[in-house]
Amino acid sequence: MSDVPSAPQPQDTGPPPEEQSGAEPHAQDRAAGPHPSSGPVLDKDEVQGQGESLSQDDSLSQAKDQGQDEQKGLSQDESPGQAGVPGQEQRPSEAVAGTPRQGRTDGGARSHDAPGHGAWGAPHSVPGQGQRAGHGPGRARAQHPQYAQIPQHSQPWKPTPPPEPWLASIRPTRRHPVGVGTLWCALATALLSALLLGDGLGVNLLIVAAPAALAAFFAARTAGRRLRPWTAVWAVGVLALLVVPAVRDAGWPTFLAVVSALALGSLALHGGRTWPGAVLGSVGVLDSLVTGLVWGWLGVRERAAGSRGRWGPAVRATVVAAVLLFVFGALFAGADAAFADLLGDLMPDVSGTDAPWRTLLFLVGLAGTLAAAHTAAAPLRWDRLAMRPGTARGRVEWALPLIVLDLLFAAFIAVQLAVLFGGYDKVLSETGLTYAEYARQGFWQLLWATLLTLLVIGLALRWAPREGANDRTLVRAVLGTLCVLTLVVVASALRRLDLYVDAYGLTRLRISVAAMELWLGVVLVLIIAAGLFGSRWLPRTVVGSAAAAVLAFGLVSPDALVAERNVQRYERTDKIDISYLQDLSADAVPALDALPEPLRSCALKEIDRDLRETEQPWYATSWGETRARDLLEKRPVVIRESSCAEDDRYGEFGDGREEYDGDAEFDDYGDFDPGTGMD
């Protein structure tokens, strides 16, 4: 049988496609080329027929991916119609269908569901099917399962936009129109400001603040903002601070209360909860002074354009009501003197001479109310200003200076305890200082030490190590110790101030710095609590403590405390500074009324003269002034000739003043009176 020539046998191409796996069948396919027994084969015409629904951009991105895949190790001479993939057993239909792509018109259907496909779903040549230009072997390679898994990037490159300015990032993008209620409240606030605020400060501030608060409330409700707990707390604080001018006559605590109320109101409108939000939010309403006026003017124009027919009756009704009140009010006032006095007390005293001042108050009230309403509708988001933490330092680099500072504080406190238990006589004998000089010398330095310690704590927290739990423990231990030692320094400073007051008397400056020192101690306690329980609540709590300190400072009547302490000092030492006490406000009258005559009249004569010369209406009179008037009416001031200036016993100082105050010749920290050292 070997002599008989046999028919040429087809080349063995290996098992069918479903049995092929590994690298050897793949190499055989590459050597033999495509033939019917090697499974479904993709040629150019068939692939282009199947890819008619793909866009040209997709084709370009697939060609790009083809080049990337070939760089990963695919052979450049591999046939475009190759079906087998090393290491994979996948149906040829999946090689054709692949993953549904954007732009397919068949809804992502599998290729074997369409006519003209074989048993495995491989497309056969369909007569009459054309070929699109620009499609070739790369299209078949792009539809291979391995290529289909590669993400496609068809979006063109776009440049990165420049960073947004910081002020634009905190401004709201949506502007809400001004409501009718807001406009009417702003007008009412402006009128009340012009009528009531020109005669002084008292309960009129609360009256003016009521429509201004309503304007902000209406604007916030129109913008869709809701009342939050901290906003309610700040609003209550504003009203409480505005009570201080209504009950106290002294100008300096009134000024602090009014400024604090404005800052707290601005914070209530913004709602800040971080340090930038708490600090900048308290003055953020100033940003709306101009934009608020423009916002209000646009609202008036819109309302006027849509309701021109309703303005006429409203204006006529207002004019008629004003004429009737003027005519009949004048008739009733002329008919009865008591009714005339009542109208005189109720109506503000407005004359032509103070018209510019009243006009300015009108504009200030209008601008301030519209600024508050605009802020309530579209507040600046100060909380979006993130504070970048400083570069974390190493443990030794960070902790060593602070530990040295802690040791210095501890040494100073040890000396203070020795003075406290050993007595001041030993210290005074060793230092050569007098009792008054020792007290005066230490207070101001300790006050500055407290302020600088707070600055050191803030900077230390910025550069503190923060890699793990051990670093947090180190920070809490070092800074907590520093805070506790600083609290002892605060107590020592207050003790020095007490000695200072005992030697020289209490003044407005001394009671002010004492109140500040007490508040700094409260801040230190809050910092210690934040280190133990977290610091998220610390910014708003510090602001709240400052507002509470200002409120308490105004309600306790500092002028009354100054007068009371000096009266007690006179009873103990027979020394008093009458010239200083004459400059106090009417709040000091109840305490000075306890002095014996003629010293009482000498201390009260200037206050009594001011009360008689300034007759103010009820809305500009404080409760302290009213009480002082009642006391002076019951016990009038009796001034005798030369009873206050030349009398040796009841002059500025009592007997023995030279021996007592001889050591205090000059005060390095303020104006000094050679007799008492009062600032």
Secondary structure, DSSP 8 states (H G I E B T S, - for coil): --SS----------S-GGG--SHHHHHHHHHH---GGG-----HHHHHHHTTTS-HHHHHHHHHHHHHHHHTT--TT--TT----TT----HHHHHH-S--TT-SSTT--GGGSTTB-TTS-B---TT----TT--HHHHHHTSHHHHTS----S----------HHHHHS-S------HHHHHHHHHHHHHHHHHGGG--STHHHHHHHHHHHHHHHHHHHTT----HHHHHHHHHHHHHTTHHHH---HHHHHHHHHHHHHHHHHHHHT--SHHHHHHHTTGGGGHHHHHHHHHHHHHHHHHHH-HHHHHHHHHHHHHHHHHHHHHHHHHHHH-HHHHHHHHHHS----STTHHHHHHHHHHHHHHHHHHHHHHHS---GGGS---------HHHHHHHHHHHHHHHHHHHHHHHHHHHH-HHHHHHHH---HHHHHHHHHHHHHHHHHHHHHHHHHHHHT---SSHHHHHHHHHHHHHHHHHHHHHHHHHHHHHHHHHHHH---HHHHHHHHHHHHHHHHHHHHHHHHHH-STTHHHHHHHHHHHHHHHHHHT-HHHHHHHHHHHHHHHHS---HHHHTTS-GGGHHHHTTS-TTHHHHHHHHHHHHHHH----GGG--HHHHHHHHHHHHS-----TTTTTT-SSSSSS-TTHHHHHTT----TTS---TTT---
